[in-house]
């Protein structure tokens, strides 16, 4: 962990991710509902920073699962990041990722 607190729930994980981004100067919203081509989507943590009149946004998917994240989750989240127009998306996992997930991030 990169914090002194090990989150024990998915809500605590979202809160910790939000705190980290806030400490880095981002405006953060936890459980933000956004419009997409497929309807409304809830983003676990959404952060925005404006630098030299440019908006930089980060979407975070927080997974407090007991098992590694499969590639289907990575593919689905890549679609979400694209649809909402975020600059980058991160999946934060307490249990790591399946091997196929690493390949899926670039496909």
C-alpha positions in Angstrom: 0.0 0.0 0.0 1.1 3.5 -0.6 -0.9 4.8 2.4 -0.5 4.1 6.1 -4.1 2.7 6.1 -5.0 -0.6 4.6 -8.7 -0.2 3.5 -11.0 -2.9 4.8 -14.0 -2.1 2.6 -14.5 -0.9 -1.0 -15.8 2.4 0.4 -12.6 2.8 2.4 -10.5 2.1 -0.7 -12.4 4.7 -2.6 -11.8 7.2 0.2 -8.1 6.5 0.4 -7.7 6.9 -3.4 -9.6 10.2 -3.2 -7.3 11.4 -0.4 -4.2 10.6 -2.4 -5.4 12.5 -5.4 -6.6 15.4 -3.3 -3.1 15.6 -1.7 -1.7 15.9 -5.2 -3.8 18.9 -6.0 -6.7 17.3 -7.8 -10.4 18.2 -7.3 -11.9 14.8 -6.4 -15.4 13.4 -6.5 -16.1 9.9 -5.1 -18.9 7.9 -6.7 -19.5 10.5 -9.5 -22.3 9.8 -11.9 -21.5 10.7 -15.5 -23.2 10.5 -18.8 -21.9 8.2 -21.5 -23.1 6.8 -24.8 -24.7 3.9 -23.0 -26.4 5.9 -20.3 -25.3 7.0 -16.8 -22.1 5.5 -15.4 -20.8 5.7 -11.8 -17.1 6.4 -11.5 -15.6 5.3 -8.2 -13.2 8.2 -8.0 -13.0 11.0 -10.5 -10.3 13.6 -10.3 -9.6 16.8 -12.3 -6.7 19.1 -12.4 -6.4 22.3 -14.5 -2.9 23.1 -15.6 -2.2 26.1 -17.8 -5.8 26.2 -18.9 -5.8 22.5 -19.8 -8.1 20.1 -18.0 -6.6 16.8 -17.0 -9.0 14.1 -15.7 -8.5 10.7 -14.1 -11.1 8.0 -13.6 -10.4 5.3 -11.0 -12.1 2.0 -10.6 -11.5 0.6 -7.0 -11.8 -3.1 -6.6 -11.7 -4.5 -3.0 -12.0 -8.1 -4.3 -10.6 -11.3 -2.8 -9.5 -12.5 -6.3 -7.3 -10.9 -9.0 -9.1 -8.7 -11.6 -9.9 -10.5 -14.9 -9.3 -9.0 -18.3 -13.0 -8.5 -18.9 -13.0 -5.8 -16.2 -10.0 -4.1 -17.8 -11.7 -4.1 -21.2 -14.9 -2.7 -19.8 -13.2 0.0 -17.9 -11.1 1.1 -20.9 -14.5 1.6 -22.7 -15.8 3.7 -19.8 -12.7 5.9 -19.7 -13.0 6.5 -23.5 -16.7 7.3 -23.3 -16.4 9.8 -20.5 -13.4 11.5 -22.1 -11.0 11.0 -19.2 -7.3 11.4 -20.0 -6.4 8.3 -18.1 -8.0 5.5 -16.1 -6.6 3.4 -13.2 -7.9 0.2 -11.7 -6.9 -0.1 -8.1 -7.0 -3.7 -6.9 -6.4 -5.1 -3.4 -5.8 -8.6 -4.9 -3.8 -7.9 -8.0 -4.7 -8.8 -11.6 -5.0 -12.0 -13.7 -2.2 -12.4 -16.3 -4.6 -11.6 -19.2 -5.4 -8.3 -17.6 -1.9 -7.0 -18.3 -2.3 -7.7 -22.0 -5.8 -6.2 -22.0 -4.7 -2.8 -20.9 -3.0 -2.2 -24.3 -5.5 -3.9 -26.6 
